[in-house]
């Protein structure tokens, strides 16, 4: 059995821990297709927050308290950069993380595609699943905002980290997406998949940038594998992160139903065959999509594994 | 009064502390023209060991024990890079240092010349003197060696740090020197100088790469300012570093006389008007060069200031 997971962010990384464990139990292969919209070049370093979150989390090196970056991180490089008064100063550039970015940037500058660089980094981390960036091309999420009385497009990281989303926000733009091709291996993985899961990641800035790559959206929409999404919204609020702010910008209701309808039923040009919502959201109905309500809180690995099993069960009947 | 110092390495940096103090006392301006032959790109970072040694030493941030790099340095980035098994692993890349290299590399990649980058970094360090790289062009010292039964040219840093000079060594090559132009400001500084000092730096790998820039050597040879060198060799041994190994490669005697003759008298196509040697080397004679013997050990700042005063005194009578 082959499982492909579209994912991004910390929630997506934690979900993958459950996918990996369940896959080991049932002898399945897992490939994660990871959001690159958050990627940014800062201080000459190519930083891939979502790929790193997945890699560090599955490699057992993520910081469980802070929610991102490496456990036992130190901040000498960041403090020194601040003393040189170079911008951006608001980004959390850890020392351990810096080494990852140096290795990645050196390889990218030497001409290796991001997918090959990711594979090289994973030789150290041994995530136990296949890890692919959505695209090897440049694709960045920018956010149209009003700052200091001026309307402008800023990088997603600036919106997220510097402003915590607390600025008038008009829309999200996936720069480069239209011309982006799926990274090496992505279309093969999708074509051979027995089931495709949408992780309970932020639908607007983690999942949507992946789907903004035309050939990926097309592969999902026209493929034979059932697509099951897991709701990132429980009882009208995101489990973590700022999905509520992102959804509000799109005028999408912050609810399991709202996100499910945004992804949409396959029959109606959407993606979903099945939609897994939390028990507290039982009763959600989306025309053309099979919904099921189960506990969705990823409080520990066992509960996450249970969730994944439920998603795979739903896939069997959803299409 | 305007003083220009050709310099490189730790000895040169410490000498400059004395030059700066003496210049403050007599109201002189100082410009250091710094060796760039040691410069190297590693892990995508442009590293300038001699510029950094001068900058950190004059900025009061150099490590006095280790002799290079920053005081209070940490090594997280280096340890992490080693865990990725990327080469080179033998280079001492400190965390604080990494920030300097990131700022420099980002500016260089944006198109700023090294001289402008150095000026920008010095806004933080306030060295109290003018600091110019010998050239803004690429100039690297390579070393022709025998390693594993093979003759090859390796970067100077690999020879110095990885092999500690302990490999059969045939010659030093200053790659790029022939076509290198002096950095912005260098020819002006040399042209306006009242005296030019050669710091007691390694003559083969710190001073010679500066002189390998044709227009710099020409400016010294044909200029009106007296040129006084300070011997890096005392009593047949280098004060620090590996000048002995470097001189042996060139079949130059490891002595104050040997180095003085290598620089050579101006009348004979060389550079020197005056040559300052240690008291223990009193009696050294170099045809066409005025020599003087004074204490040359830079044990503290006061002694270094005294040495500088002696060098300037010698300049008055040497030409």
Boltz contact constraints between the chains, C-beta under 6 A:
constraints:
  - contact:
      token1: [A, 43]
      token2: [B, 102]
      max_distance: 6.0
  - contact:
      token1: [A, 43]
      token2: [B, 106]
      max_distance: 6.0
  - contact:
      token1: [A, 44]
      token2: [B, 102]
      max_distance: 6.0
  - contact:
      token1: [A, 44]
      token2: [B, 105]
      max_distance: 6.0
  - contact:
      token1: [A, 44]
      token2: [B, 106]
      max_distance: 6.0
  - contact:
      token1: [A, 74]
      token2: [B, 76]
      max_distance: 6.0
  - contact:
      token1: [A, 76]
      token2: [B, 74]
      max_distance: 6.0
  - contact:
      token1: [A, 76]
      token2: [B, 95]
      max_distance: 6.0
  - contact:
      token1: [A, 76]
      token2: [B, 96]
      max_distance: 6.0
  - contact:
      token1: [A, 77]
      token2: [B, 95]
      max_distance: 6.0
  - contact:
      token1: [A, 77]
      token2: [B, 98]
      max_distance: 6.0
  - contact:
      token1: [A, 77]
      token2: [B, 99]
      max_distance: 6.0
  - contact:
      token1: [A, 80]
      token2: [B, 96]
      max_distance: 6.0
  - contact:
      token1: [A, 80]
      token2: [B, 99]
      max_distance: 6.0
  - contact:
      token1: [A, 81]
      token2: [B, 99]
      max_distance: 6.0
  - contact:
      token1: [A, 84]
      token2: [B, 103]
      max_distance: 6.0
  - contact:
      token1: [A, 84]
      token2: [B, 124]
      max_distance: 6.0
  - contact:
      token1: [A, 86]
      token2: [B, 103]
      max_distance: 6.0
  - contact:
      token1: [A, 95]
      token2: [B, 76]
      max_distance: 6.0
  - contact:
      token1: [A, 95]
      token2: [B, 77]
      max_distance: 6.0
  - contact:
      token1: [A, 95]
      token2: [B, 95]
      max_distance: 6.0
  - contact:
      token1: [A, 96]
      token2: [B, 76]
      max_distance: 6.0
  - contact:
      token1: [A, 96]
      token2: [B, 80]
      max_distance: 6.0
  - contact:
      token1: [A, 98]
      token2: [B, 77]
      max_distance: 6.0
  - contact:
      token1: [A, 99]
      token2: [B, 77]
      max_distance: 6.0
  - contact:
      token1: [A, 99]
      token2: [B, 80]
      max_distance: 6.0
  - contact:
      token1: [A, 99]
      token2: [B, 81]
      max_distance: 6.0
  - contact:
      token1: [A, 102]
      token2: [B, 43]
      max_distance: 6.0
  - contact:
      token1: [A, 103]
      token2: [B, 84]
      max_distance: 6.0
  - contact:
      token1: [A, 103]
      token2: [B, 86]
      max_distance: 6.0
  - contact:
      token1: [A, 105]
      token2: [B, 44]
      max_distance: 6.0
  - contact:
      token1: [A, 106]
      token2: [B, 43]
      max_distance: 6.0
  - contact:
      token1: [A, 106]
      token2: [B, 44]
      max_distance: 6.0
  - contact:
      token1: [A, 124]
      token2: [B, 84]
      max_distance: 6.0
